[in-house]
Amino acid sequence: QVQLVESGGGLVKPGGSLRLSCAASGIMFRIYQMNWHRQAPGKQRELVASITSSGITNYAASVKGRFTISRDNAKNTVYLQMNSLEPEDTGVYYCYVRIGSNDYWGQGTQVTVSS
C-alpha cells in the first residue's frame, strides 16, 4: 500500500523559510521521480518541483532560485526547502508520485505566507 505523508507546513511571514518533508512507504522509493505540487485558493493544482531517481531537478519558473527539492533514499523521504517565501506561495502542498498508470498523492500540508 503506497503512502505519502507530508509535514512541515505552517504560517510564516514574507521572506521567511519552511522545509517540507514527504515520507513515502510501500514503494521502491529510490527508483521513482518524486514531485511537489501546490494548490492555491481558487486555483488549479500546479507542479512546483520534481526530482528524478538520479537527482535531476526541475522547478516551476515562479519558485526557481528560491525553492530546493532534494531526496534521501535511505529515509524514503523527499524534501522541499522554501526560502524567500511570498504571499503568492500560500496553498496546500502535496507530494506526488506516478507509478505505472497510477497516481499517488499525499494528504497535503498547508503553507500560509502572511504578515
N, C-alpha and C positions, 0 to 999 in steps of 0.2 A: 504494500500500500504506500503510494507516494504521499509524502507530507512535506510541505514547505511552511516554515514558521518564521515570520518576520518579527523583529523587535528593534527598539532604539528610537522610535518616533517620539515626538513631543512638541512643546511650544518653545520657540526660540525667537530672539529679536533679529531684525535685519542685520546682516553682516556676521551673524553667528554661524556655528557649525554643529552638525549632528553626524553620527555614524550609525547607519542602519546595518542590521545583520539578518541573514536568512539562513536558517539551519534546515538542511534537507535530509530526508530519510527515505528509505525504500527504493533508492535508485543508486546506480553506479555513478556517483556524483562526478568523478574526475573526467568522464568521457563526454559530458554534456555541456553545451553552451548554456550559460545562466544569464538571466536578464532581470533588470529592474524596470518596471513601468510605473506610471503615476496617473491619477485621475483627479483633476481639479474640479471644484464645484461647477456643475453645469457644462462641463467639457467632456470630450471623449478621452478614453484611456490612451496614453501615449508611451512609446518606448523612451526611456531615459538613458539607459546604458546597458551594454552587453559585454560578456567576456567568454571567449571560446575555451575549449578544453586545453588549448596550447597557450592561453593567456593573451590572445589578441583582443584588444578592447575597442569599443565603438561607443560614441556618445551623441546624443541629440545636440544640435547646434546651441540650443539655449543653455546648456549646462557645461559645455566644453570649457576646460580650464578651471572650473570650479568644483566639479564632482570627479571622484575617482572610484572606479569599480575594481575590486580585487577578489581573489578566492583563496581559500585554504583547503586544499583537497584532503588533508589529514583530518580536518574537522568537519568536512562536508558542509562548509559554510561559505557564502558569498557576502561581500560587504559593499556598502556604498558610503564612501566618505563624502560629505557635502559641506563645502566651505562657502563663505561669502553668500550666505542664503539671502534670498529676496522674497518679498511677499508673493511674487508670482510662482514660487516653488511650493506654495501651500497645496496640499492634496493628500490623498491616500496613496501610499507607495506599496506596490505589490511585487513580490518575487514571482518569476515565471520560468517554466522550463517546458520545452516541447520534446516529447519522446515518441518517435514514430509519428503517428497521426493524432496523438493525444496531447492536449494542452493541460498543464497543471499550474494552478495559481495558489499563492498563499492567501491568508485571510486579510492581509493588508495592515499597514501601520500608518497612523495619522501623523502628518507633519504640518505644523502651523507656524508660519513666519509672520510675526506681528509685533509691533511696538506697544 
